[in-house]
Amino acid sequence: MTRETRIGPVEQGLLDQLERGPIHLTLIDPEKSSPEESAALARGAVALGSSGIMLGGSTGISPERMDATARAVRGAVRAPTIIFPEGPGSLSPEARTIFFMSLLNSRNLDLVIRTHARTALAIRKLGLETVPMGYIVIAPGMRVGEVGQVDAIDRADVAGAQGYALAAEMLGMRWVYLEAGSGAPAPVPAEMVRAVRSVLSVPLIVGGGIRSGPEARRLLDAGAEVLVTGTIAEAEGIGPRFRAILAEVKRTPGR
């Protein structure tokens, strides 16, 4: 019997876009924005060139709220809607896709693998497309570092970040995410992004603390292939700083 690793249509679509250059994903927290507000934000972000909408962020998102938000966002945009899970309560068939991610530097094995084992059958039953990801928190980590019981990688520990990222790839994870934490005072250091990119052959996502076009530019020049922003859009909507970040992503040539 031949077994193949099947990449789903959403993941393949993102990979196809990466062939043409970096992309942007917009993170929306269903507990901070109503379904109607989330749909409007998604519509504006996608119109500017954001390639997809991630839903997640808060602790304790109810399935009902996730269902309503995912349904509203999918009705507003054709770009993929992807669950960015904070726990089993984040599961919703309305989103159709989930980042199946392991919080690699957590001290809590539930967030590394146990919750995944407990929910894998439910995810398959729901018919969700899974996108396997290694999720790595860089200091300061902010709320995700606290809730995730993370040993955050020091911002100067480039080798540590490289090791976690390469281990994720060697374990078969097809995406790697470096996360400074929502609302972080500064993004992941460009030097760390450059070093991690140099050892990977899978796409590198960078998020947390990105608030301006120049910050986005430094990360893109260092090798980030996907930028994720959430706080700036929640605070200001589709404002000048969000537009500046998207502009930098769009003007970056393919690698």
Contacts in CASP RR format, 6 or more apart in sequence:
PFRMAT RR
TARGET T0000
AUTHOR 0000-0000-0000
METHOD contacts of the structure
MODEL  1
MTRETRIGPVEQGLLDQLERGPIHLTLIDPEKSSPEESAALARGAVALGS
SGIMLGGSTGISPERMDATARAVRGAVRAPTIIFPEGPGSLSPEARTIFF
MSLLNSRNLDLVIRTHARTALAIRKLGLETVPMGYIVIAPGMRVGEVGQV
DAIDRADVAGAQGYALAAEMLGMRWVYLEAGSGAPAPVPAEMVRAVRSVL
SVPLIVGGGIRSGPEARRLLDAGAEVLVTGTIAEAEGIGPRFRAILAEVK
RTPGR
7 15 0 8 1.000
7 174 0 8 1.000
8 129 0 8 1.000
9 129 0 8 1.000
10 80 0 8 1.000
10 82 0 8 1.000
10 96 0 8 1.000
10 97 0 8 1.000
10 129 0 8 1.000
10 131 0 8 1.000
11 97 0 8 1.000
11 129 0 8 1.000
11 131 0 8 1.000
11 174 0 8 1.000
13 80 0 8 1.000
14 23 0 8 1.000
14 51 0 8 1.000
14 80 0 8 1.000
14 203 0 8 1.000
14 226 0 8 1.000
15 203 0 8 1.000
17 23 0 8 1.000
17 51 0 8 1.000
18 203 0 8 1.000
18 225 0 8 1.000
18 226 0 8 1.000
19 254 0 8 1.000
20 254 0 8 1.000
21 225 0 8 1.000
21 252 0 8 1.000
21 253 0 8 1.000
21 254 0 8 1.000
21 255 0 8 1.000
22 220 0 8 1.000
22 224 0 8 1.000
22 225 0 8 1.000
22 226 0 8 1.000
22 227 0 8 1.000
22 249 0 8 1.000
22 252 0 8 1.000
22 254 0 8 1.000
23 51 0 8 1.000
23 225 0 8 1.000
23 226 0 8 1.000
23 227 0 8 1.000
23 249 0 8 1.000
24 49 0 8 1.000
24 50 0 8 1.000
24 51 0 8 1.000
24 226 0 8 1.000
24 227 0 8 1.000
24 228 0 8 1.000
24 229 0 8 1.000
24 245 0 8 1.000
24 246 0 8 1.000
24 249 0 8 1.000
25 50 0 8 1.000
25 51 0 8 1.000
25 52 0 8 1.000
25 53 0 8 1.000
25 54 0 8 1.000
25 82 0 8 1.000
25 205 0 8 1.000
25 226 0 8 1.000
25 227 0 8 1.000
25 228 0 8 1.000
26 41 0 8 1.000
26 42 0 8 1.000
26 45 0 8 1.000
26 46 0 8 1.000
26 50 0 8 1.000
26 52 0 8 1.000
26 53 0 8 1.000
26 54 0 8 1.000
26 228 0 8 1.000
26 229 0 8 1.000
26 230 0 8 1.000
26 233 0 8 1.000
27 53 0 8 1.000
27 54 0 8 1.000
27 55 0 8 1.000
27 56 0 8 1.000
27 57 0 8 1.000
27 84 0 8 1.000
27 182 0 8 1.000
27 228 0 8 1.000
27 229 0 8 1.000
27 230 0 8 1.000
27 233 0 8 1.000
28 38 0 8 1.000
28 41 0 8 1.000
28 42 0 8 1.000
28 53 0 8 1.000
28 54 0 8 1.000
28 55 0 8 1.000
28 56 0 8 1.000
28 69 0 8 1.000
28 73 0 8 1.000
28 230 0 8 1.000
28 233 0 8 1.000
28 234 0 8 1.000
29 55 0 8 1.000
29 56 0 8 1.000
29 57 0 8 1.000
29 58 0 8 1.000
29 230 0 8 1.000
29 234 0 8 1.000
30 38 0 8 1.000
30 55 0 8 1.000
30 56 0 8 1.000
30 58 0 8 1.000
30 61 0 8 1.000
30 65 0 8 1.000
30 66 0 8 1.000
30 68 0 8 1.000
30 69 0 8 1.000
31 57 0 8 1.000
31 58 0 8 1.000
31 60 0 8 1.000
31 61 0 8 1.000
31 65 0 8 1.000
32 58 0 8 1.000
32 234 0 8 1.000
33 41 0 8 1.000
33 69 0 8 1.000
33 234 0 8 1.000
35 65 0 8 1.000
35 68 0 8 1.000
35 69 0 8 1.000
35 71 0 8 1.000
35 72 0 8 1.000
35 73 0 8 1.000
36 72 0 8 1.000
38 55 0 8 1.000
38 69 0 8 1.000
38 72 0 8 1.000
38 73 0 8 1.000
39 72 0 8 1.000
39 73 0 8 1.000
39 75 0 8 1.000
39 76 0 8 1.000
39 77 0 8 1.000
40 76 0 8 1.000
41 233 0 8 1.000
41 237 0 8 1.000
41 238 0 8 1.000
42 53 0 8 1.000
42 73 0 8 1.000
42 76 0 8 1.000
42 77 0 8 1.000
42 79 0 8 1.000
42 81 0 8 1.000
43 76 0 8 1.000
43 77 0 8 1.000
44 238 0 8 1.000
45 52 0 8 1.000
45 53 0 8 1.000
45 233 0 8 1.000
45 238 0 8 1.000
45 242 0 8 1.000
45 246 0 8 1.000
46 52 0 8 1.000
46 53 0 8 1.000
46 77 0 8 1.000
46 78 0 8 1.000
46 79 0 8 1.000
48 238 0 8 1.000
48 242 0 8 1.000
48 243 0 8 1.000
48 246 0 8 1.000
49 246 0 8 1.000
49 249 0 8 1.000
49 250 0 8 1.000
50 79 0 8 1.000
50 246 0 8 1.000
51 79 0 8 1.000
51 80 0 8 1.000
52 77 0 8 1.000
52 79 0 8 1.000
52 80 0 8 1.000
52 81 0 8 1.000
52 82 0 8 1.000
53 73 0 8 1.000
53 77 0 8 1.000
53 79 0 8 1.000
53 80 0 8 1.000
53 81 0 8 1.000
53 82 0 8 1.000
54 82 0 8 1.000
54 83 0 8 1.000
54 84 0 8 1.000
54 99 0 8 1.000
54 228 0 8 1.000
55 66 0 8 1.000
55 69 0 8 1.000
55 70 0 8 1.000
55 73 0 8 1.000
55 81 0 8 1.000
55 82 0 8 1.000
55 83 0 8 1.000
55 84 0 8 1.000
55 90 0 8 1.000
55 95 0 8 1.000
56 66 0 8 1.000
56 83 0 8 1.000
56 84 0 8 1.000
56 85 0 8 1.000
56 86 0 8 1.000
56 90 0 8 1.000
57 84 0 8 1.000
57 86 0 8 1.000
57 144 0 8 1.000
57 182 0 8 1.000
58 86 0 8 1.000
59 86 0 8 1.000
59 147 0 8 1.000
60 86 0 8 1.000
60 87 0 8 1.000
60 89 0 8 1.000
61 86 0 8 1.000
61 89 0 8 1.000
61 90 0 8 1.000
62 89 0 8 1.000
63 89 0 8 1.000
63 90 0 8 1.000
63 91 0 8 1.000
63 92 0 8 1.000
66 83 0 8 1.000
66 89 0 8 1.000
66 90 0 8 1.000
66 91 0 8 1.000
66 92 0 8 1.000
66 94 0 8 1.000
66 95 0 8 1.000
67 92 0 8 1.000
67 94 0 8 1.000
70 81 0 8 1.000
70 83 0 8 1.000
70 92 0 8 1.000
70 94 0 8 1.000
70 95 0 8 1.000
71 94 0 8 1.000
73 81 0 8 1.000
74 81 0 8 1.000
74 94 0 8 1.000
74 95 0 8 1.000
74 96 0 8 1.000
80 96 0 8 1.000
80 97 0 8 1.000
81 94 0 8 1.000
81 95 0 8 1.000
81 96 0 8 1.000
81 97 0 8 1.000
82 95 0 8 1.000
82 97 0 8 1.000
82 98 0 8 1.000
82 99 0 8 1.000
82 131 0 8 1.000
83 90 0 8 1.000
83 91 0 8 1.000
83 92 0 8 1.000
83 95 0 8 1.000
83 97 0 8 1.000
83 98 0 8 1.000
83 99 0 8 1.000
83 128 0 8 1.000
84 90 0 8 1.000
84 99 0 8 1.000
85 91 0 8 1.000
85 98 0 8 1.000
85 99 0 8 1.000
85 101 0 8 1.000
86 147 0 8 1.000
87 115 0 8 1.000
88 115 0 8 1.000
88 118 0 8 1.000
88 119 0 8 1.000
88 122 0 8 1.000
90 98 0 8 1.000
91 98 0 8 1.000
91 119 0 8 1.000
91 122 0 8 1.000
91 123 0 8 1.000
91 126 0 8 1.000
91 128 0 8 1.000
92 126 0 8 1.000
93 126 0 8 1.000
93 127 0 8 1.000
93 128 0 8 1.000
95 128 0 8 1.000
96 127 0 8 1.000
96 128 0 8 1.000
96 129 0 8 1.000
97 128 0 8 1.000
97 129 0 8 1.000
97 130 0 8 1.000
97 131 0 8 1.000
98 123 0 8 1.000
98 128 0 8 1.000
98 129 0 8 1.000
98 130 0 8 1.000
98 131 0 8 1.000
99 131 0 8 1.000
99 133 0 8 1.000
99 175 0 8 1.000
99 177 0 8 1.000
100 116 0 8 1.000
100 123 0 8 1.000
100 130 0 8 1.000
100 131 0 8 1.000
100 132 0 8 1.000
100 133 0 8 1.000
101 132 0 8 1.000
101 133 0 8 1.000
101 134 0 8 1.000
101 135 0 8 1.000
101 177 0 8 1.000
102 111 0 8 1.000
102 112 0 8 1.000
102 113 0 8 1.000
102 116 0 8 1.000
102 133 0 8 1.000
102 134 0 8 1.000
102 135 0 8 1.000
102 168 0 8 1.000
102 173 0 8 1.000
103 111 0 8 1.000
103 112 0 8 1.000
103 135 0 8 1.000
103 137 0 8 1.000
103 148 0 8 1.000
103 150 0 8 1.000
104 112 0 8 1.000
104 134 0 8 1.000
104 135 0 8 1.000
104 136 0 8 1.000
104 164 0 8 1.000
104 167 0 8 1.000
104 168 0 8 1.000
105 136 0 8 1.000
105 137 0 8 1.000
105 150 0 8 1.000
105 151 0 8 1.000
105 152 0 8 1.000
105 153 0 8 1.000
105 164 0 8 1.000
106 112 0 8 1.000
106 137 0 8 1.000
106 148 0 8 1.000
106 149 0 8 1.000
106 150 0 8 1.000
106 151 0 8 1.000
107 149 0 8 1.000
107 150 0 8 1.000
107 151 0 8 1.000
108 148 0 8 1.000
108 149 0 8 1.000
111 148 0 8 1.000
111 149 0 8 1.000
123 130 0 8 1.000
131 174 0 8 1.000
131 175 0 8 1.000
132 172 0 8 1.000
132 173 0 8 1.000
132 174 0 8 1.000
132 175 0 8 1.000
133 168 0 8 1.000
133 173 0 8 1.000
133 174 0 8 1.000
133 175 0 8 1.000
133 176 0 8 1.000
133 177 0 8 1.000
133 205 0 8 1.000
134 165 0 8 1.000
134 168 0 8 1.000
134 173 0 8 1.000
134 175 0 8 1.000
134 176 0 8 1.000
134 177 0 8 1.000
135 177 0 8 1.000
135 179 0 8 1.000
136 153 0 8 1.000
136 161 0 8 1.000
136 164 0 8 1.000
136 165 0 8 1.000
136 168 0 8 1.000
136 176 0 8 1.000
136 177 0 8 1.000
136 178 0 8 1.000
136 179 0 8 1.000
137 144 0 8 1.000
137 145 0 8 1.000
137 148 0 8 1.000
137 150 0 8 1.000
137 152 0 8 1.000
137 153 0 8 1.000
137 179 0 8 1.000
137 180 0 8 1.000
137 181 0 8 1.000
138 152 0 8 1.000
138 153 0 8 1.000
138 155 0 8 1.000
138 161 0 8 1.000
138 178 0 8 1.000
138 179 0 8 1.000
138 180 0 8 1.000
138 181 0 8 1.000
138 188 0 8 1.000
138 192 0 8 1.000
139 152 0 8 1.000
139 153 0 8 1.000
139 154 0 8 1.000
139 155 0 8 1.000
139 180 0 8 1.000
140 152 0 8 1.000
140 180 0 8 1.000
140 181 0 8 1.000
140 184 0 8 1.000
140 185 0 8 1.000
141 150 0 8 1.000
141 152 0 8 1.000
141 179 0 8 1.000
141 180 0 8 1.000
141 181 0 8 1.000
141 184 0 8 1.000
142 180 0 8 1.000
142 181 0 8 1.000
142 182 0 8 1.000
142 183 0 8 1.000
142 184 0 8 1.000
142 208 0 8 1.000
143 181 0 8 1.000
143 182 0 8 1.000
144 150 0 8 1.000
144 179 0 8 1.000
144 181 0 8 1.000
144 182 0 8 1.000
145 152 0 8 1.000
145 181 0 8 1.000
153 160 0 8 1.000
153 161 0 8 1.000
153 164 0 8 1.000
155 188 0 8 1.000
155 189 0 8 1.000
155 192 0 8 1.000
158 191 0 8 1.000
158 192 0 8 1.000
158 195 0 8 1.000
158 196 0 8 1.000
159 195 0 8 1.000
161 178 0 8 1.000
161 192 0 8 1.000
161 195 0 8 1.000
161 196 0 8 1.000
162 195 0 8 1.000
162 196 0 8 1.000
162 198 0 8 1.000
162 199 0 8 1.000
163 199 0 8 1.000
165 176 0 8 1.000
165 178 0 8 1.000
165 196 0 8 1.000
165 199 0 8 1.000
165 200 0 8 1.000
165 204 0 8 1.000
166 199 0 8 1.000
166 200 0 8 1.000
168 176 0 8 1.000
168 202 0 8 1.000
169 176 0 8 1.000
169 200 0 8 1.000
169 201 0 8 1.000
169 202 0 8 1.000
173 202 0 8 1.000
174 202 0 8 1.000
174 203 0 8 1.000
175 202 0 8 1.000
175 203 0 8 1.000
175 205 0 8 1.000
176 196 0 8 1.000
176 200 0 8 1.000
176 202 0 8 1.000
176 203 0 8 1.000
176 204 0 8 1.000
176 205 0 8 1.000
177 205 0 8 1.000
177 206 0 8 1.000
177 207 0 8 1.000
177 228 0 8 1.000
178 188 0 8 1.000
178 192 0 8 1.000
178 193 0 8 1.000
178 196 0 8 1.000
178 204 0 8 1.000
178 205 0 8 1.000
178 206 0 8 1.000
178 207 0 8 1.000
179 188 0 8 1.000
179 207 0 8 1.000
179 208 0 8 1.000
180 186 0 8 1.000
180 187 0 8 1.000
180 188 0 8 1.000
180 207 0 8 1.000
180 208 0 8 1.000
180 209 0 8 1.000
181 207 0 8 1.000
181 208 0 8 1.000
181 209 0 8 1.000
182 208 0 8 1.000
182 209 0 8 1.000
182 230 0 8 1.000
182 231 0 8 1.000
183 208 0 8 1.000
183 209 0 8 1.000
183 231 0 8 1.000
184 208 0 8 1.000
184 209 0 8 1.000
185 209 0 8 1.000
186 209 0 8 1.000
186 215 0 8 1.000
187 206 0 8 1.000
187 207 0 8 1.000
187 208 0 8 1.000
187 209 0 8 1.000
187 210 0 8 1.000
187 215 0 8 1.000
187 218 0 8 1.000
187 219 0 8 1.000
188 206 0 8 1.000
188 207 0 8 1.000
188 208 0 8 1.000
188 219 0 8 1.000
190 218 0 8 1.000
190 219 0 8 1.000
190 221 0 8 1.000
190 222 0 8 1.000
191 222 0 8 1.000
193 204 0 8 1.000
193 206 0 8 1.000
193 219 0 8 1.000
193 222 0 8 1.000
193 223 0 8 1.000
193 224 0 8 1.000
194 222 0 8 1.000
194 223 0 8 1.000
196 204 0 8 1.000
197 204 0 8 1.000
197 222 0 8 1.000
197 223 0 8 1.000
197 224 0 8 1.000
197 225 0 8 1.000
203 225 0 8 1.000
203 226 0 8 1.000
204 223 0 8 1.000
204 224 0 8 1.000
204 225 0 8 1.000
204 226 0 8 1.000
205 224 0 8 1.000
205 225 0 8 1.000
205 226 0 8 1.000
205 227 0 8 1.000
205 228 0 8 1.000
206 219 0 8 1.000
206 224 0 8 1.000
206 226 0 8 1.000
206 227 0 8 1.000
206 228 0 8 1.000
207 227 0 8 1.000
207 228 0 8 1.000
207 229 0 8 1.000
208 228 0 8 1.000
208 229 0 8 1.000
208 231 0 8 1.000
209 215 0 8 1.000
209 231 0 8 1.000
210 216 0 8 1.000
210 219 0 8 1.000
210 227 0 8 1.000
210 228 0 8 1.000
210 229 0 8 1.000
210 232 0 8 1.000
210 245 0 8 1.000
211 231 0 8 1.000
211 232 0 8 1.000
211 241 0 8 1.000
212 241 0 8 1.000
212 244 0 8 1.000
212 245 0 8 1.000
213 241 0 8 1.000
213 244 0 8 1.000
213 245 0 8 1.000
213 247 0 8 1.000
213 248 0 8 1.000
215 245 0 8 1.000
216 227 0 8 1.000
216 244 0 8 1.000
216 245 0 8 1.000
216 248 0 8 1.000
216 249 0 8 1.000
217 248 0 8 1.000
219 227 0 8 1.000
220 227 0 8 1.000
220 248 0 8 1.000
220 249 0 8 1.000
220 252 0 8 1.000
223 255 0 8 1.000
225 255 0 8 1.000
227 245 0 8 1.000
227 249 0 8 1.000
229 242 0 8 1.000
229 245 0 8 1.000
232 241 0 8 1.000
232 242 0 8 1.000
232 245 0 8 1.000
233 242 0 8 1.000
236 242 0 8 1.000
END
